Amino acid sequence: MSKEQEILELLAVSPKLVGSKQVSRGLSEGTIRCVIVAEDAELALRRKVAAAAESAGVPVLYAPSMAWLGRAAGIEVGAAAVGLTARED
């Protein structure tokens, strides 16, 4: 399975937070289980989100672009980051 296909499947079945501010907030609150960052997002933002995820023990996946990630997350604009929230089973 390709990296993109894996991300699409995760996004299809998981509740999510879209945008770097929402993802950062979710990481600080401990509600995110995986972060997806667009490879073409601003370098400082990618580093900040990845560092926050690493310190929270959350895995980081990389999407090919902001436009691709936004479409995959179901929005009409690009997204720098998407956080998959912990499922409430």
C-alpha positions as CSV (number, residue, x, y, z in Angstrom):
1,M,0.0,0.0,0.0
2,S,1.3,3.4,-0.9
3,K,1.9,6.1,1.7
4,E,-0.9,8.2,0.1
5,Q,-3.3,5.3,0.2
6,E,-2.5,4.7,3.8
7,I,-3.2,8.3,4.7
8,L,-6.5,8.3,2.7
9,E,-7.7,5.3,4.6
10,L,-6.8,6.8,8.0
11,L,-8.6,10.0,7.1
12,A,-11.7,8.1,5.9
13,V,-12.2,6.3,9.2
14,S,-10.9,8.7,11.8
15,P,-12.2,11.8,13.4
16,K,-9.9,14.7,12.7
17,L,-8.7,18.2,13.4
18,V,-7.7,20.3,10.4
19,G,-5.1,23.1,10.5
20,S,-1.9,23.6,12.4
21,K,-3.4,25.6,15.2
22,Q,-6.1,22.9,15.9
23,V,-3.5,20.2,15.6
24,S,-1.2,22.0,18.1
25,R,-4.0,22.5,20.5
26,G,-5.0,18.8,20.2
27,L,-1.4,17.7,20.8
28,S,-1.2,19.8,24.0
29,E,-4.5,18.4,25.2
30,G,-3.5,14.8,24.4
31,T,-6.4,14.1,22.1
32,I,-4.4,13.3,18.9
33,R,-3.1,9.9,18.0
34,C,-1.5,10.6,14.6
35,V,-0.4,13.8,12.8
36,I,-0.2,14.2,9.0
37,V,1.9,17.2,7.8
38,A,2.1,18.4,4.2
39,E,5.6,18.2,2.8
40,D,5.2,21.6,1.1
41,A,4.0,23.5,4.2
42,E,6.3,26.2,5.6
43,L,9.5,24.6,7.0
44,A,9.1,26.3,10.4
45,L,5.5,25.1,10.8
46,R,6.5,21.5,9.8
47,R,9.3,21.5,12.3
48,K,7.0,23.0,15.1
49,V,4.2,20.5,14.5
50,A,6.6,17.5,14.2
51,A,8.5,18.5,17.3
52,A,5.2,18.8,19.3
53,A,4.0,15.4,18.0
54,E,7.4,13.8,18.9
55,S,7.4,15.2,22.4
56,A,3.8,13.9,22.8
57,G,4.8,10.5,21.5
58,V,2.5,10.8,18.5
59,P,3.6,9.4,15.1
60,V,3.9,11.8,12.1
61,L,3.1,11.0,8.5
62,Y,3.8,13.2,5.5
63,A,1.4,14.0,2.8
64,P,2.7,15.1,-0.7
65,S,1.2,18.6,-0.6
66,M,-1.1,21.0,1.2
67,A,-3.6,20.9,-1.6
68,W,-3.7,17.1,-1.6
69,L,-4.0,16.9,2.2
70,G,-6.8,19.5,2.2
71,R,-8.8,17.5,-0.4
72,A,-8.1,14.2,1.4
73,A,-9.4,15.8,4.7
74,G,-12.6,16.9,2.9
75,I,-12.0,20.7,2.7
76,E,-11.7,22.9,-0.4
77,V,-8.4,24.6,0.6
78,G,-5.0,23.4,1.4
79,A,-4.1,22.1,4.8
80,A,-0.6,22.2,6.4
81,A,-1.5,19.7,9.1
82,V,-4.2,17.3,10.1
83,G,-4.5,15.5,13.4
84,L,-6.3,12.2,13.8
85,T,-8.0,12.3,17.1
86,A,-8.3,9.4,19.5
87,R,-11.4,7.3,18.8
88,E,-14.0,7.1,21.5
89,D,-14.9,3.5,21.4
